[in-house]
Amino acid sequence: MTKIIAGIDVGNSTTEVAIAEISDFNRPPRFLGSSRVPTTGIKGTLSNIPGMALALRTAVEDAHIAITDLDLALLNEATPVIGDIAMETITETIITESTMIGHNPGSPGGMGIGVGQTIHIQNLVSVRRGEPVIVVIPKAYDFEVAASLIKRAIEAGIDVQGGIVQADDGVLIANRLPKILPFVDEVGLIDHVPLNMLAAVEVGDHGQVIRQLCNPYGIATLFELTPQETQMVIPIAKALIGLRSAVVIRTPAGDVQTRRIPAGTLKLIGDVRTAVVEMDGGADAIMEGLAQVGQLQDVEGAAGTNVGGMVERVRQTMSDVTEKPLKAIKIRDILAVDCLVPQKVSGGLAQEFSMENAVGLAAMVNTDQLLMERLAQALSQEIGVPVELGGVEANMAILGTLTTPGIDVPLAILDLGAGSTDAALMVKGQPVQSIHLAGAGNMVSLLIQRELDLPSGTNVDVAEEIKRYPLAKVESLFHIRNEDNSVRFFQEPLDPKLFGRVALVTKSGLVPIPTEHTIERIREVRREAKRRVFLRNSLRALKTVAPLGNIRNIEFVAIVGGSGQDFELSQMLMNKLAEFGTVVGTANIRGKLGPVNAVATGLVLGYYERQRAR
């Protein structure tokens, strides 16, 4: 008797369906259609129903049948997983007594470095000849008036070394002077700039960053500091690294300091022991603690901290959807990642930002199978077709991956999704070994968004696009330079709005990125985020399923899941696992779908194998 079976894989980000016809259990299933749509709601909850219904409708259209033609639908048995992330800053730069202005205005004026006493522009006429000064120019002074006053002062023999401007007039003033001087503009709190104090102003050349004020010994040279005083300016230099313009002012009581923030603690409760880890020890300390506790049973975060709030938020969310008490919700895995995030400098005068140390944390919660059974019942009522739980997700992914041409057991897979990283190992005659870990594509996107400080509102989408597509710099209206330094020419002129911008090379064309970061910086952040999450988690997962815990005992790994479509991830994994003598490739499910649909396809094949064995 012919049966039409649908396999439904509900993931953290996407829901995939495979539909096949089984007419004879002596012949493999004949696949009719498939689909892939965004998941609605948290994986494994009743809010998935709309997404699953849409995925089924799309798949039956692809198969040229109706939903009523289905005899059975099969759901993956993965326990629901929710991931959340806390970004805990563990250092902070603080300014006291207004000693530093360091930021990147769109167009600082002039270039070079100047050192002198700060003086209000209205007092220029009282300065003695030959005395070096830094002119402070409030917004009330029009650029033409300011340039005229400074020009006359220079002609009168006053040694003007540079300026600090409140308005966006740095270039306009600098271009009207008889010599090239550095001007830092867009300093909003100009009234807080101390007068009659020794100051240094530096503006880098076009395309360059400052050199002297981001070097503690450079500052010491300019201000003739003692070794003890030089130690105190290290936070100043740190906060100015990578900027095109900066001002440092020496005041009697002024100081810039880096303060360590009590970032809180994580209590890791395992079946072997319990460890308490300080968040400000960084990701390595947290992951080392995790490795020591055995099988993780639960995690607790210090109250009143970001990480404590995150842990409780995860519990509350799962409690709401499972209708279980908070105490019954347990965190089964975490992934910690070090990163640098831009933080506003406390006490700054020009909206300064400094790159500060932070820890990103992804957590995963497992609940029991009852929720999946409720989901299967609800879907059956929605579509009018029997729905059953079809098999453990990792086992089904292996079966689906085996439809890749040229592949066979022994086989290990890496299923890199949006919220979790899975690994499974199949060896003939042995049960499948599998592991489910927190952290995957969504965490990569978050790290990109935080480190590049992408604009709010659309930041998650932009970060996701940066993760998925290569970069290019639009160097003219007729050519771009790709991130690999190759050049591409166009017959028709590009949109003038793209000129000089860093853009994503997508299937639909060039998409400009709303950031001032260079192509090199964006590429570095993107690749480093993937290394910290995908590579670290992949090694952690493979080590867990490998014989004797040694990755060298795994000969071949196939990458499946949405992140397997990433344009550079497979090569990064290949390079890393080559160190262990392991061959890595991207699966091609059923010889045509690429790395996606492995679990959905495996659900159908698993059903076929079970019926055939009867």
Secondary structure as the mmCIF struct_conf table of DSSP 4:
data_model
#
loop_
_struct_conf.conf_type_id
_struct_conf.id
_struct_conf.beg_label_comp_id
_struct_conf.beg_label_asym_id
_struct_conf.beg_label_seq_id
_struct_conf.end_label_comp_id
_struct_conf.end_label_asym_id
_struct_conf.end_label_seq_id
STRN STRN1 LYS A 3 VAL A 10
BEND BEND1 ASN A 12 SER A 13
STRN STRN2 THR A 14 ILE A 22
BEND BEND2 SER A 23 SER A 23
TURN_TY1_P TURN_TY1_P1 PHE A 25 ASN A 26
BEND BEND3 ARG A 27 ARG A 27
STRN STRN3 ARG A 30 PRO A 38
HELX_LH_PP_P HELX_LH_PP_P1 THR A 39 THR A 40
BEND BEND4 GLY A 41 ILE A 42
TURN_TY1_P TURN_TY1_P2 LYS A 43 GLY A 44
BEND BEND5 THR A 45 THR A 45
HELX_RH_3T_P HELX_RH_3T_P1 LEU A 46 ASN A 48
HELX_RH_AL_P HELX_RH_AL_P1 ILE A 49 ALA A 63
TURN_TY1_P TURN_TY1_P3 HIS A 64 HIS A 64
HELX_RH_3T_P HELX_RH_3T_P2 ILE A 67 ASP A 69
BEND BEND6 ASP A 71 ASP A 71
STRN STRN4 LEU A 72 ASN A 76
HELX_LH_PP_P HELX_LH_PP_P2 ALA A 78 PRO A 80
STRN STRN5 GLY A 83 THR A 89
STRN STRN6 THR A 91 THR A 96
TURN_TY1_P TURN_TY1_P4 GLU A 97 SER A 98
STRN STRN7 MET A 100 HIS A 103
BEND BEND7 GLY A 106 GLY A 106
STRN STRN8 GLY A 109 GLY A 109
BEND BEND8 GLY A 110 GLY A 110
STRN STRN9 GLY A 112 HIS A 120
HELX_RH_3T_P HELX_RH_3T_P3 ILE A 121 SER A 126
BEND BEND9 VAL A 127 VAL A 127
HELX_LH_PP_P HELX_LH_PP_P3 ARG A 128 ARG A 128
TURN_TY1_P TURN_TY1_P5 ARG A 129 GLY A 130
STRN STRN10 PRO A 132 ILE A 137
TURN_TY1_P TURN_TY1_P6 LYS A 139 ALA A 140
BEND BEND10 TYR A 141 TYR A 141
HELX_RH_AL_P HELX_RH_AL_P2 PHE A 143 GLU A 155
TURN_TY1_P TURN_TY1_P7 ALA A 156 GLY A 157
STRN STRN11 ASP A 159 VAL A 165
BEND BEND11 GLN A 166 ASP A 168
HELX_RH_AL_P HELX_RH_AL_P3 GLY A 170 ALA A 174
TURN_TY1_P TURN_TY1_P8 ASN A 175 ARG A 176
BEND BEND12 LEU A 177 LYS A 179
STRN STRN12 PHE A 183 VAL A 184
TURN_TY1_P TURN_TY1_P9 GLY A 188 LEU A 189
HELX_RH_3T_P HELX_RH_3T_P4 ILE A 190 HIS A 192
BEND BEND13 VAL A 193 VAL A 193
HELX_LH_PP_P HELX_LH_PP_P4 PRO A 194 PRO A 194
BEND BEND14 LEU A 195 MET A 197
STRN STRN13 LEU A 198 VAL A 203
HELX_LH_PP_P HELX_LH_PP_P5 GLY A 204 ASP A 205
TURN_TY1_P TURN_TY1_P10 HIS A 206 GLY A 207
BEND BEND15 ARG A 211 GLN A 212
TURN_TY1_P TURN_TY1_P11 LEU A 213 CYS A 214
BEND BEND16 ASN A 215 ASN A 215
HELX_RH_AL_P HELX_RH_AL_P4 PRO A 216 PHE A 223
TURN_TY1_P TURN_TY1_P12 GLU A 224 GLU A 224
HELX_RH_AL_P HELX_RH_AL_P5 PRO A 227 MET A 232
TURN_TY1_P TURN_TY1_P13 VAL A 233 VAL A 233
HELX_RH_AL_P HELX_RH_AL_P6 ILE A 234 LEU A 240
TURN_TY1_P TURN_TY1_P14 ILE A 241 GLY A 242
BEND BEND17 ARG A 244 ARG A 244
STRN STRN14 SER A 245 ARG A 250
BEND BEND18 PRO A 252 ALA A 253
STRN STRN15 ASP A 255 ARG A 260
STRN STRN16 THR A 265 GLY A 270
BEND BEND19 ASP A 271 VAL A 272
STRN STRN17 THR A 274 GLU A 278
HELX_RH_3T_P HELX_RH_3T_P5 MET A 279 GLY A 281
HELX_RH_AL_P HELX_RH_AL_P7 ALA A 283 GLN A 292
BEND BEND20 VAL A 293 GLN A 295
STRN STRN18 LEU A 296 GLY A 301
TURN_TY1_P TURN_TY1_P15 ALA A 303 GLY A 304
BEND BEND21 THR A 305 THR A 305
HELX_RH_AL_P HELX_RH_AL_P8 ASN A 306 THR A 322
TURN_TY1_P TURN_TY1_P16 GLU A 323 GLU A 323
HELX_RH_3T_P HELX_RH_3T_P6 LEU A 326 ALA A 328
STRN STRN19 LYS A 330 LYS A 344
HELX_LH_PP_P HELX_LH_PP_P6 VAL A 345 VAL A 345
STRN STRN20 SER A 346 SER A 346
TURN_TY1_P TURN_TY1_P17 GLY A 347 GLY A 347
BEND BEND22 LEU A 349 ALA A 350
STRN STRN21 PHE A 353 ASN A 366
TURN_TY1_P TURN_TY1_P18 GLN A 369 GLN A 369
HELX_RH_AL_P HELX_RH_AL_P9 LEU A 370 ILE A 383
TURN_TY1_P TURN_TY1_P19 GLY A 384 GLY A 384
BEND BEND23 VAL A 385 VAL A 385
STRN STRN22 VAL A 387 GLY A 391
HELX_RH_AL_P HELX_RH_AL_P10 GLU A 393 THR A 401
TURN_TY1_P TURN_TY1_P20 LEU A 402 THR A 403
BEND BEND24 THR A 404 THR A 404
TURN_TY1_P TURN_TY1_P21 PRO A 405 GLY A 406
BEND BEND25 VAL A 409 PRO A 410
STRN STRN23 LEU A 411 LEU A 416
BEND BEND26 ALA A 418 GLY A 419
STRN STRN24 SER A 420 MET A 426
TURN_TY1_P TURN_TY1_P22 LYS A 428 GLY A 429
BEND BEND27 GLN A 430 GLN A 430
HELX_LH_PP_P HELX_LH_PP_P7 PRO A 431 VAL A 432
STRN STRN25 GLN A 433 ALA A 438
BEND BEND28 ALA A 440 ALA A 440
HELX_RH_AL_P HELX_RH_AL_P11 GLY A 441 LEU A 452
TURN_TY1_P TURN_TY1_P23 ASP A 453 ASP A 453
HELX_LH_PP_P HELX_LH_PP_P8 LEU A 454 PRO A 455
BEND BEND29 SER A 456 THR A 458
HELX_RH_AL_P HELX_RH_AL_P12 ASN A 459 ARG A 468
BEND BEND30 TYR A 469 TYR A 469
STRN STRN26 LEU A 471 VAL A 474
BEND BEND31 SER A 476 PHE A 478
STRN STRN27 HIS A 479 ASN A 482
TURN_TY1_P TURN_TY1_P24 GLU A 483 ASP A 484
BEND BEND32 ASN A 485 ASN A 485
STRN STRN28 VAL A 487 PHE A 489
BEND BEND33 GLN A 491 GLU A 492
HELX_LH_PP_P HELX_LH_PP_P9 PRO A 493 ASP A 495
HELX_RH_3T_P HELX_RH_3T_P7 PRO A 496 LEU A 498
TURN_TY1_P TURN_TY1_P25 PHE A 499 GLY A 500
STRN STRN29 VAL A 502 THR A 506
TURN_TY1_P TURN_TY1_P26 LYS A 507 SER A 508
STRN STRN30 GLY A 509 PRO A 512
BEND BEND34 PRO A 514 THR A 515
HELX_RH_AL_P HELX_RH_AL_P13 ILE A 519 LYS A 530
HELX_RH_PI_P HELX_RH_PI_P1 ARG A 531 LEU A 535
HELX_RH_AL_P HELX_RH_AL_P14 ARG A 536 VAL A 545
BEND BEND35 ALA A 546 ALA A 546
HELX_RH_3T_P HELX_RH_3T_P8 PRO A 547 GLY A 549
HELX_RH_3T_P HELX_RH_3T_P9 ILE A 551 ASN A 553
STRN STRN31 PHE A 556 VAL A 560
BEND BEND36 GLY A 561 GLY A 561
HELX_RH_3T_P HELX_RH_3T_P10 GLY A 562 GLN A 565
TURN_TY1_P TURN_TY1_P27 PHE A 567 GLU A 568
HELX_RH_AL_P HELX_RH_AL_P15 LEU A 569 LEU A 577
HELX_RH_3T_P HELX_RH_3T_P11 ALA A 578 PHE A 580
TURN_TY1_P TURN_TY1_P28 GLY A 581 GLY A 581
STRN STRN32 VAL A 583 THR A 586
HELX_RH_3T_P HELX_RH_3T_P12 ILE A 589 GLY A 591
TURN_TY1_P TURN_TY1_P29 LYS A 592 LYS A 592
BEND BEND37 LEU A 593 LEU A 593
TURN_TY1_P TURN_TY1_P30 GLY A 594 PRO A 595
BEND BEND38 VAL A 596 ASN A 597
HELX_RH_AL_P HELX_RH_AL_P16 ALA A 598 ALA A 613
#
